[in-house]
Amino acid sequence: MLDSERKEFKKLVKQMEKMRRELDWPQEKVADLCGVTQETYSRWVSGKSEPGSGLVLAGLKSRVPQLIAELKSSQKKIEKILTEIESLKGGD
């Protein structure tokens, strides 16, 4: 990969990992959305490996809209559950 692609890849993985942690998702779920194994995703996060070509970066970037849609859907589900929990508290 070119240096510019390497920087972009590291930034993308960092953003995905931040979102994954905020939603308390297992790495396996994000890895699946990225089309790689959990082991590969884990090595990317730790900086122990990176894709060998810019094609993988292009593939990841093409999956970002799907990842964002999944994240938004999960966020809405979490908010709905929290609202339901709060309404149950008010009923005591």
WOMOGI-V538420 format. One record per residue. N is the residue number from 1. RES is the residue in one small letter. SS is DSSP state (H for helix, E for strand, - for the rest). BURIAL is I if it has 24 or more other C-alpha atoms within 12 Angstrom, else O. Layout:
n->{N | N}
res->{RES | RES}
ss->{SS | SS}
burial->{BURIAL | BURIAL}
This chain:
n->{1 | 2 | 3 | 4 | 5 | 6 | 7 | 8 | 9 | 10 | 11 | 12 | 13 | 14 | 15 | 16 | 17 | 18 | 19 | 20 | 21 | 22 | 23 | 24 | 25 | 26 | 27 | 28 | 29 | 30 | 31 | 32 | 33 | 34 | 35 | 36 | 37 | 38 | 39 | 40 | 41 | 42 | 43 | 44 | 45 | 46 | 47 | 48 | 49 | 50 | 51 | 52 | 53 | 54 | 55 | 56 | 57 | 58 | 59 | 60 | 61 | 62 | 63 | 64 | 65 | 66 | 67 | 68 | 69 | 70 | 71 | 72 | 73 | 74 | 75 | 76 | 77 | 78 | 79 | 80 | 81 | 82 | 83 | 84 | 85 | 86 | 87 | 88 | 89 | 90 | 91 | 92}
res->{m | l | d | s | e | r | k | e | f | k | k | l | v | k | q | m | e | k | m | r | r | e | l | d | w | p | q | e | k | v | a | d | l | c | g | v | t | q | e | t | y | s | r | w | v | s | g | k | s | e | p | g | s | g | l | v | l | a | g | l | k | s | r | v | p | q | l | i | a | e | l | k | s | s | q | k | k | i | e | k | i | l | t | e | i | e | s | l | k | g | g | d}
ss->{- | - | H | H | H | H | H | H | H | H | H | H | H | H | H | H | H | H | H | H | H | H | - | - | - | - | H | H | H | H | H | H | H | H | - | - | - | H | H | H | H | H | H | H | H | H | - | - | - | - | - | - | - | H | H | H | H | H | H | H | H | H | H | H | H | H | H | H | H | H | H | H | H | H | H | H | H | H | H | H | H | H | H | H | H | H | H | H | H | H | - | -}
burial->{O | O | O | O | O | I | O | O | I | I | O | I | I | O | O | I | I | O | I | I | O | O | O | O | O | O | I | O | I | I | I | O | I | I | O | O | O | O | O | O | I | I | O | I | I | O | O | O | O | I | I | O | O | O | O | O | I | O | O | I | I | O | O | O | O | O | I | O | O | I | I | O | O | O | O | O | O | O | O | O | O | O | O | O | O | O | O | O | O | O | O | O}
